[in-house]
Amino acid sequence: LQRAAELKLDRDPRVVQQLDAARRDVLARAYYEKAGEAAAKPTADEVRKYYDEQPALFKERRIYNLQELNIEARPDQLAGLRDKLVAAKTLNDFVDWLRANDFKFQATQAIRAAEQLPLTSLATFAKLQDGQSLMNPTPGGAQVVLLANSRSQPIDLERATPSIEQFLLNDRRRKLIEDDARQLRSAATIQYLGKFEA
């Protein structure tokens, strides 16, 4: 820092621009943190309600052993891939078919607890039985996920309470911040200057 000051880097236009951007970013985050402080802590009833509404995360929580295939494919090939996946007796049969038909793919295996899966797709995973698979389109092709096996590992309300409280509080803060940002944007005006005015 001292050497940068000696070299007068704090006066370099690019550095000044970056410092201003960092300052604006820190101030904006501080404002949103302040706005989020108004969020009320969830009540015991709200915690219990969330616990009951999310059985896949708590009462019926499972640990999933997943095999994943990320396949490169064109959009017009996805229907054929889905048909072959459904017709295949095992994932190995499907992999053999991919190789025989020159599809590029990457295979991975992962063990994930329910809370490590995207919340939006958790209900879908919770319905899967061991040995079942699902296929989702991706920008470059498709992802096939096979549930190799799973084991039940429920969490009781007492153990889940701190996590639920934090999640609900964060969600309330996020909503407050989004509402505040929406109001600020609707009230803001943009003024064009100089050659941009035209």
Wavefront OBJ file of the C-alpha trace (Angstrom):
o trace
v 0.000 0.000 0.000
v 2.849 2.394 0.883
v 4.659 1.588 -2.355
v 1.450 2.148 -4.336
v 1.060 5.534 -2.626
v 4.687 6.432 -3.411
v 4.028 5.608 -7.062
v 0.897 7.794 -6.868
v -1.229 4.917 -8.144
v -4.179 6.363 -6.232
v -4.229 9.129 -8.871
v -4.231 6.771 -11.849
v -7.634 7.248 -13.588
v -8.264 3.485 -13.804
v -7.456 3.039 -10.114
v -9.648 6.000 -9.146
v -12.491 4.430 -11.143
v -12.029 1.048 -9.418
v -11.864 2.689 -5.970
v -15.073 4.596 -6.678
v -16.802 1.404 -7.860
v -15.643 -0.493 -4.745
v -16.822 2.365 -2.498
v -20.257 2.428 -4.181
v -20.513 -1.362 -3.842
v -19.643 -1.279 -0.113
v -22.123 1.549 0.526
v -24.909 -0.196 -1.422
v -24.356 -3.449 0.511
v -24.315 -1.522 3.812
v -27.612 0.132 2.855
v -29.228 -3.217 2.039
v -27.929 -4.783 5.261
v -29.485 -1.866 7.144
v -32.757 -2.295 5.229
v -32.769 -6.018 6.048
v -32.395 -5.392 9.792
v -36.117 -4.599 9.970
v -36.975 -8.270 9.319
v -38.720 -9.893 12.285
v -37.395 -13.118 13.787
v -39.681 -16.067 12.969
v -41.973 -17.385 15.706
v -41.994 -20.976 16.993
v -45.270 -21.581 15.102
v -43.712 -20.371 11.838
v -40.704 -22.642 12.389
v -42.952 -25.653 13.052
v -45.091 -24.840 9.988
v -41.992 -24.707 7.743
v -40.710 -27.969 9.293
v -44.031 -29.683 8.516
v -44.221 -28.237 4.975
v -40.734 -29.488 4.025
v -40.699 -33.211 4.889
v -37.962 -33.955 2.321
v -35.629 -31.645 4.258
v -36.464 -32.863 7.739
v -38.865 -35.715 8.666
v -38.197 -37.698 5.491
v -34.666 -36.403 4.848
v -32.473 -38.736 2.793
v -28.829 -38.982 1.811
v -28.626 -39.489 -1.953
v -25.924 -41.432 -3.797
v -26.144 -39.926 -7.286
v -24.537 -40.827 -10.586
v -24.557 -37.937 -13.039
v -23.955 -37.790 -16.772
v -23.462 -34.430 -18.470
v -24.075 -35.087 -22.150
v -23.253 -32.808 -25.079
v -26.205 -32.855 -27.472
v -28.220 -30.689 -29.835
v -31.808 -29.764 -28.872
v -33.187 -32.035 -31.609
v -31.370 -35.033 -30.044
v -32.906 -34.695 -26.576
v -36.111 -36.648 -27.299
v -34.043 -39.578 -28.610
v -31.790 -39.454 -25.552
v -34.822 -39.520 -23.257
v -36.303 -42.514 -25.115
v -33.015 -44.447 -24.909
v -32.673 -43.637 -21.201
v -36.187 -44.967 -20.499
v -35.561 -48.098 -22.608
v -32.157 -48.872 -21.023
v -32.216 -51.535 -18.305
v -29.207 -50.031 -16.506
v -27.203 -46.825 -16.622
v -24.298 -48.845 -18.051
v -26.492 -49.866 -21.004
v -27.288 -46.210 -21.607
v -23.587 -45.260 -21.340
v -22.698 -47.994 -23.853
v -25.322 -46.582 -26.241
v -23.884 -43.053 -25.805
v -20.396 -44.329 -26.644
v -21.644 -46.330 -29.636
v -23.361 -43.223 -31.003
v -20.375 -40.885 -30.439
v -21.967 -38.690 -27.776
v -19.477 -36.788 -25.637
v -20.298 -36.972 -21.933
v -18.788 -36.624 -18.490
v -19.681 -39.006 -15.669
v -19.478 -38.079 -11.993
v -20.663 -39.582 -8.753
v -21.683 -37.643 -5.678
v -23.210 -38.217 -2.267
v -25.495 -35.355 -1.299
v -27.762 -34.735 1.651
v -31.223 -33.306 0.952
v -30.164 -29.794 2.000
v -27.294 -29.857 -0.534
v -29.701 -30.251 -3.461
v -31.399 -27.238 -5.068
v -34.565 -26.496 -3.084
v -36.532 -26.148 -6.331
v -35.758 -29.751 -7.382
v -35.776 -31.412 -3.948
v -39.411 -32.533 -4.245
v -38.557 -34.318 -7.512
v -35.585 -36.106 -5.918
v -37.700 -37.060 -2.906
v -40.105 -38.949 -5.214
v -37.307 -40.948 -6.873
v -36.854 -44.571 -5.857
v -33.432 -46.214 -5.842
v -32.461 -47.083 -9.424
v -34.666 -44.404 -11.024
v -33.250 -41.572 -13.112
v -34.268 -38.215 -14.470
v -33.070 -36.118 -17.380
v -32.912 -32.336 -17.501
v -32.019 -30.213 -20.535
v -28.932 -28.000 -20.157
v -27.599 -25.212 -22.395
v -25.131 -27.641 -24.000
v -27.245 -30.792 -24.017
v -28.660 -32.767 -21.103
v -27.911 -33.924 -17.582
v -28.950 -37.407 -16.519
v -29.094 -38.104 -12.790
v -29.487 -41.666 -11.521
v -30.336 -42.306 -7.891
v -28.015 -45.265 -7.278
v -29.249 -45.610 -3.696
v -30.334 -43.550 -0.732
v -30.677 -43.868 3.001
v -33.070 -42.221 5.413
v -31.556 -39.738 7.866
v -34.347 -37.594 9.362
v -33.762 -34.482 11.478
v -36.062 -33.713 14.391
v -37.620 -30.294 14.978
v -35.268 -29.404 17.829
v -32.148 -29.924 15.716
v -33.714 -28.238 12.681
v -34.968 -25.125 14.499
v -31.777 -22.973 14.315
v -31.371 -23.647 10.569
v -35.053 -22.964 9.871
v -34.975 -19.729 11.883
v -31.930 -18.548 9.953
v -33.440 -19.528 6.598
v -36.761 -17.783 7.308
v -34.986 -14.678 8.628
v -32.726 -14.525 5.554
v -35.759 -14.993 3.295
v -37.568 -12.124 5.018
v -34.492 -9.920 4.702
v -34.196 -10.782 1.006
v -37.862 -9.865 0.416
v -37.486 -6.568 2.295
v -34.394 -5.715 0.258
v -36.097 -6.661 -3.044
v -39.156 -4.524 -2.173
v -36.927 -1.619 -1.181
v -34.877 -1.923 -4.391
v -38.109 -2.023 -6.443
v -39.330 1.183 -4.778
v -35.976 2.895 -5.281
v -35.910 1.933 -8.971
v -39.473 3.119 -9.596
v -38.745 6.475 -7.914
v -35.349 6.970 -9.592
v -34.782 9.164 -12.611
v -32.021 8.856 -15.163
v -30.569 12.048 -16.559
v -28.574 11.926 -19.791
v -25.847 14.550 -20.137
v -23.692 15.926 -22.937
v -23.729 13.963 -26.181
v -25.911 11.277 -24.557
v -28.729 13.783 -23.981
v -29.827 13.425 -27.595
l 1 2 3 4 5 6 7 8 9 10 11 12 13 14 15 16 17 18 19 20 21 22 23 24 25 26 27 28 29 30 31 32 33 34 35 36 37 38 39 40 41 42 43 44 45 46 47 48 49 50 51 52 53 54 55 56 57 58 59 60 61 62 63 64 65 66 67 68 69 70 71 72 73 74 75 76 77 78 79 80 81 82 83 84 85 86 87 88 89 90 91 92 93 94 95 96 97 98 99 100 101 102 103 104 105 106 107 108 109 110 111 112 113 114 115 116 117 118 119 120 121 122 123 124 125 126 127 128 129 130 131 132 133 134 135 136 137 138 139 140 141 142 143 144 145 146 147 148 149 150 151 152 153 154 155 156 157 158 159 160 161 162 163 164 165 166 167 168 169 170 171 172 173 174 175 176 177 178 179 180 181 182 183 184 185 186 187 188 189 190 191 192 193 194 195 196 197 198
